[in-house]
Amino acid sequence: PHTRPGRRSVDSFSPRRARSCTARPCAALGPARVMFTSAQPRFDANKCKVHLKMLANRFKLLEGKKANLNKQMQRAVAGLLREGKSESARIQTEHIIREDITIEVYEVLRQHVDILIARFAVIISEPEPRKEVQESVCTLIYAGWLLGSEIPELRALHEQFASKYGKPFAEEVTKNSSLYINPRVLKKLQHDIPDPALVDAVRSLDRVGPLWQPNRCELTTQ
């Protein structure tokens, strides 16, 4: 099947193949029994769909909450610049940028959640993630591993998909995420300290101008 350059298809790492590999030491038990001899919980389609819907709602709430908070922080940056507190304004601006990126991450993840809700029949009918849902499944597996401590529904979905497709598959996705997840989404998920040039740009007139217009010379010489 056609795949994006540098991305790994389902065929190159099959959850079914991974299960068979892990089952070899216990071959005498038979494939069906080996699958459920570990402590790994079974896949529950009803719980999975409920968690997807709950996660979509949580993302909407978090996006709105963070957007409102950012507006307040933008006003605070304008006030700090007016008072000549440049370094404090820079620190606050870095936080604004991180929150903006987090909002974008939530928006992207919510889109993947919506895809899986719409195509849920594909998930429950196939033992392996078909191409229609593969990227969304892998993205939520990785996001659950990365952000699961902050968002319980993400963690629950990580566990559900690990149960559905096998723990080795989930580990492969988290270990080699660049092969399964859109690079743009992956970069946003892994964001850390904003680029200094971006901080200066956000702190410029385009961002705080409606609230207060500082002297251009002040911004360019700091």
Disulfide bonds with the S-S distance in Angstrom:
none
